[in-house]
C-alpha cells in the first residue's frame, strides 16, 4: 500500500527576497494531507518515504521559533504528529497551518519560523544527497553570502514525496 495519496499535488508559492531573507526563485512547495501515516509509527512512515526517494540526514524535532534559513541545502519537513503555525518566507512571507500528513519542501534560502505548535508536534526533516545543512540567521551579512551560495545548490534527484517523476521535478526546472 502506498503511503502517498494519489491526488497529491503541492501548493507552490514563490517568496520574494526581502533584503534579509533571500528566499529562492524556485517555489516553496507544500503537500497538504499527502501522506497516510501509520498511527503506531508516523515518524517512521515519513522517514521511510523520504529515504525511499533519496532524501537523507533525517531528524525528528520541531521547527525553531526564530527566523532562519539554509543557504547551502534544500530541506523537506514532514509533519508526523500534531500541528503548527509556521511563517515561511521571512517576516514578509506567509503564515501557514501545517498538520500531520503535510509535507513542506523549502528551496535553499527559504525563511522559516515556528509561531505556535501543539504539544505533540513532531516534524521529520531531511535533505537531498551531498549537501551540508547549516542554520543561517537573517542578517545583512548572511544575506550577502547566501546570494552567492544559493544559486550553486544543485537540484535534488527526486521529489521527497512522489519520487523521480514528482511535482518538484516539474516545478523546479
Buried (B, 14 or more C-beta within 10 A) or exposed (E): EEBBBEEBEBEBBEBEBBEBBBBBBBBBBBBBBBBBBBEEEBBBBBBBBBBEBBBBBBEBEEBEEEBBBBBBBBBBBBBBBBBBBBBBBBEBBEEBEBBBBBBBBBBBBBBBBBEEBEEEBBBBBBBBEEBEBEEBEBEEEBBEBBEEBBEEBEEBBBBBBBBEEBBBBEBBE
